[in-house]
Amino acid sequence: MVLEIRLSNFYSIKEEIVLDLRAANIKSKNAKALNNNVFKYDKTDVLKTIAIYGANASGKSNVIKAIRFCNLMILNSHNHNENVSFNFKKFKFSNFNKKPSVYFIRFVLKEIEYEYTFTLMQNAIVSESLYYYPKGRITKIFTRDESLGKTKKDKYSFGSIIKRPLDVAENTSDKTLYISRASQMDRDFAKEIFNYFNSTFVLGYLGLNAPQLEKLFGTYKQKLLEALKVADSDIIDIKIRKIKNPGKNFNANLNDLTISVEDVMQEQLKITTFHKSAPDVAFDFFTEESTGTIKLFLIMLSILDIVKNNKILLIDEIGESLHTDIIEYIFNLFRAGNEAQLICTTHNTKFLNLTKFRKDQIFFVNKKDNASSDLYSLFDYSDFRDTMDLEKAYLQGRFDAVPFVNDSLENLKSIING
């Protein structure tokens, strides 16, 4: 589970923003009725879902983009060569290009809390640290500060959890995160951390290959059919079978720079659907069903697996191409889950409703006068009462995270005719 994420100096994010998934102490009638929107970790209530609102170009997508980039650094930095420049942008004004970018995440793995952070410039890691709370007390796993000296012994400090930690440090360049290299070098503790970010923290809907799709379909077929019914589909059955189709394999020989082509039989999945009006007539799923149905099929297989296995899903624009009822169905799946979490952005104001979400589940992003993005929650507005119309207040600009559009007839005519 994720408890907290902090970001600074990424894209339009200048000063530190905080995405806190630890539930606030809200005692209102509405909040008490939404007890399924939280779960308990130790003595802390944790939010299952965070919804981030904001105008176009406010920077809400940059929050998602920054988290994705940082998590992918953990997964991929052990492959970085000396000529690598990290694939992100800093805040462009106020000389922030000369300052480091900072990522901090507080998470729980196997009932133990961790704090992991790293700072980086465009071409090098500056610092990195990992702490945990094995018995409720903070304990150092390692720290790293590239400015402390020339040797690895100068730059690194270790606790006792990682075996031969300095061997890993000696093989860690300033382009690579230590936790990534330690996992690659088969340190069990580091592999657990790596696998958390690789398998548990899901950065988007899964791109399913044929074996994954077949496995998930076998597990979640009935729940998938229920989801399609919510989408007003009349599909009553789906069948999947393996087929082999002719294809081409391209083999490149780097020694003599030749390419050979051979005919092969490629294993694929044949998916057929059956509809209520004619239950014996088979439809080819990928050519005869709508794009929306195909997309929902793949999305729901991902989400059902995430909720079942208590994973974390990160999604930008959860409402893209999805009907409002489907979005609500997804939110309800996370409510019904145990410890699965969803962090998403959306423009759909239907969910600005305090009978559906707690105040601390709703975040806003606003573009400030200095072009930086500010992140804050509805809980910060202590004077906003549960009885007020939240959707109306948002659209009226009460929380600043909406665009100002001058669409007067006079202004529109001047744009067209000017």
N, C-alpha and C positions, 0 to 999 in steps of 0.2 A: 504494500500500500504506500501511497505518497501522503506525507503530512504537510510538506511545505516546499515551495520552489521560489528562489530569489534570482533575479536577473538584473544586470546593469551593463550599459554600453553595448547593446546589440541592436542593430537596425535603428528604428525610431525610439528605442528605449534608451534614455540617457541615465538618469539617476535610478537607483535601485527600486524595482517594483517587487511586490510580495504576493504570491498566490498561496494563500493559507487554506488548507483543507481540513484543519482542525476546527470543529464546530464551535461557534460562539455560545455563550450562556444566554440563550433566548428562552424566556418563560411564557411567551404569549400563547394564547389558545391555539392559533394556527400552527405554531411551531411544534407544540405538543402533539397535535394531530398528525404531524408529518414525521413521526418517529421512525418510519421505514426509510427516510431520506438519509439516515445516519447509521453507523455501526460503532460498536465499542472496541477500542483498543486500549488495554490496560485500564486507566481511569479516564481516558479521553474519548469523547465522541468525535467521529471522523465523518466527513461528508462523502456521500457516494457520487454526487454529481456537482460539477461547477459549470455554469453557463455564463459566457462572456459576451456582453453586448457593446456595440459602439458603431459610430458612423463609418461609412466607407473612408479609407485613408486615415482612420484614427490610430491604427497600429495594432488592432486586436489580432490580426493574422500574424503580425511580427512576434507576438508573445508565443504563439504556437510554433512559428518558424524557429525562434531562438531555442526553445526547448528541444525541438527535433534535432537541430544542429548539434547541441551539446551532447545529447544522448548518442548521436551517431559518431561523435568524436570518441566516445568511450568504446564503441564497437569497432571503429575502423582505424584509430590512430596508430596502432602497431604496424600498419602497412605503409605509413608515411615515409617518404624519402626526403633527402636534404633539400630538394628543390620545391617542396610543397609550400603553398600558401593557403591558409585555411579558408574554407569557402563560406565566409560570412562577412558582413559589413558592420562597421562601428557607427555610432552616432556621428554625423558629419560636421556638426558645428561645435563651437566653444572649445576647440583644440582637443576634443575627445578622441581623435584619431591617435593621439600620443599617450592615451591612458589605456590600461588593460581592461578587458571585458571579464565579467565575473559571473560564474554559474554556481549556485548552491542548491543542493537538494537534501531534504530530510525524508528518509523513507524507512520502511519496516520490512525486514526479511527474516522469515522464520521466527517471528515474534520478538526480534531484537531490532532496536532503533539504530540507524546510522546517520551520520552527517558527512556528506561528500561535497567537496568544492574544488574548483580549479579556476585559475585566471590565465588569460592568454593575450598576447599581441597577435597581429595578423600572421606572423611567421614563426612564432615560438610559444611554448608553454612557459609561463612565468612562475606559477606556484600551483601546488596541489596538496590536498590533505584528505584523510579519511579517519573518522572517529566512530566509535560505537559504544553502546550502553549494555554490556553483557549482563550486569547485575544491577542495573539502574544507575550506575556511575559511569561518567564519561571516561573512555579509555582510548588512548592513541593507537592507531594501527600504523600510520606513517604520515609524515609531513615532508614537503619538498618546497624549497625556495631557491630558484636558480641564481639569485643575486648574492647568496651567502659565501661564495667562494668558487674555486676552480675545480675542486675534486668532488666526487660523488659523496664522500664522507662529510664534506662541508655542507652540501646542499640538502642532504636527506637526514631524517631522524626516524627511528623505527620503534614500534612496540615489539611484542614478542609473538605475534600471531602468524606472521609470514615467515616461512622457512627460507633461509639464506637470502634475505631481502636485498643485500648489497649486490649480489650477483645480478639481480633483476635491474637494479639501478645502473649498473655498469653497461647494461644493454639497452638503456632507455635514453634516447636522444631528446633534444629540446623540442622535437616535433611530435613526441609521443607521450601520451598519458601513462603514468606508471601502472595504473590499475589494468590498462589494456595489455601492456607488456607482461605483467605478472601473470595474467590469465593465459597469454600465449605460451609462457614458460612453465605452464602446468602447475602453478601454485593453487592449491585447492581453494583456499579462502578467496583469492582473487577471481577464480572461475565462478564461484557462487555469485559474487557481485556482478561480474560480466553477464552471467546468465539472467540475472534479474533485469538488466537493461535490454538484453537481447530477446527474452521470451515473455517477461511479465509486463514490461512497459511497452505497450504496442503503439507505434507512432502513426497509425492510420489503418484503414480497413485492409485486411490481409490480401495480398496478391496470391491467390490459391493456385498451386499447381495441381495436376490431375490426382496424384496420390492423396494430397491434403484434402482436396474437395471430396473425393470418394469417402475418405475416413470421416470427415465432419458430417457429410450427408447421412452416412450410416448411423451416426450418433444422434443427430438432431432432426431427422426427417419429419416427424410429427409436429414438432414445434415450428419448423419452417413452414409447413402447410398452414398452420394456424396464423402465422405472420402474414402469409399471402392473402388469407381471408380478410384480415384487417385492412389490407390494401384494396379491398373490394374485387379481388380476383376470384374467378370461378374455377380455378384449378383445384381438382380434388385428389390428384395423385401425380407423383413424379417418379420416374424410374431411371436408373443409371446403370449402364453396362460398358465394359471395356471393348474397344474395337481396335483393329490395326489397320492403319492407312499407309499407303506408299508415300515416302518422302525422300529427302536428300540429306546426306551428311557431307559436310565440307571439312576436309582434312588439310591443314596447312603444315608444310615442312619448312621450318625456319632455317635449316641448313642450306638447302638448295633453292629456297624461295619459290617452291612450287605448291600448287593447290590441286588436290584430287577430289573428285566427287563420286560418291557411291550411293546406289539406291538402297534404301532401308525401309523396314516396316515400322512405323512409329505407333506406339500405343497411345490411344486417345480415349476420351470418355464420350459416349453417346448418351445425351440426356433427352428424354421424351416426357411430355406433359399430357395430362388427360383432363378434360373440362366437364363440368357438370351437365351441360346441355347435350354432349355426345361422349359419354364416358368410355366408349370403345375406340374412339378415333384418336390416334397418336399425333402429337404436334412435335416437330423438331424444335427444341428449346432455343437454340441460338439463332435460328433463321425465321421462326414463326411466332415467337413471343415478343412482346414489346420491350423496348430498351429499359423502361422503368421496371418491368418484371424481372428482367435479367439482373439489373443492378441490385434490386431488393434481395433477390436470391443470394447473391454473393455477399452483400452487406450483412444479412441476417445470419448466415453461416459463421461469419467472423464474430459477430456480437454474441451469439449464443455460446460460442466457445470461450470468449472473454469473460462473460458473466459467470458461466459454470465454473471456471478455473480461477476466479478472483484476480483477474488481470486489470491493468489500467489502460484505458483507451484515450488517445489524444486525437481530436478531430477538429479541423478548421471548416467552418460552414456546414454544420451537421444537417441543415435543411436543404442543401443543394439537391435539386431534382427529387426531393421526397415530400410527400403530402404531410400536412400537419399531423394527421392522425398516426402516421407511421413514426414521426419524430416522437410523439407522445408515447407510442408503444415502446420505442427504444428506451426512453426515460423510465418507463414503468418496469422494463426488464431489469434495469440497474437498481431500481427501488426494491424489486423482488429478490435480487441477488443478496449474497452474504457480505462480501467485502470487495466486490468489483467496483471500480471507479471510472468515471467519465469526465474528461475535461474537454469542453468544446466551445466554439464560438457560434453565434447564430444572430440572424436578423429577425427571427420570428417572435413577434411581441406577444403572441398568445400565451406564452409561458411566463410572462411577467405577471404572475398571479400568485399571491401569497397563500393560496390554498393548494398550490402545486409545488412551490419552492420556498424554502426558508430564505430569510434576508441574507444570510451569509453564503448562500449558494449562488447568488446573483452578483456578478462583477460587471463593471463598466470600464471601458477604455476611452479616454478623451485626449485629443491632440491639443497640447498647450500652446501658448503664444510663441514659445521658443522652438516649436516644431517637434517637441518630444512627446512621447506617449505616457500618460499617467494611468495607473490601474488602481481601482478602489471598489469596495463592495457596497451593496445597499445597506449593510449593517452599519456602515460609517454614518449613515443619515439617521441619527437617533430620534429626530423629530418626525420621521415618516411612520405613521401609524398603520397597523394591519388593516384597518377599515378603509383606508384610502385606496383609490383606483390607481394601481401601480402602472399599468399599461398607459393610461391617459397621462399620468405624470411624466413618464419617460418620453412620450411623443411630444409633450409640451416643452421638453428641454429641462425638466427639473434637475436631472442628473448630468447635464452637459454633454452626454455621449450620443447626440443626434446631430445630423447635418443641418446647417441653416441654408435653406433654399429659397431664393427670391424668385418665385414663379408667378409674379403678378403679370397680368396680360400685357401691361405696358413694357415691362422688362423683357418678356418673351418676344414681343414684336421688335424691340430694338436689337435683339440677338439675330432674329431672322432677316430683318431688313437692313441692319447696319452693316 
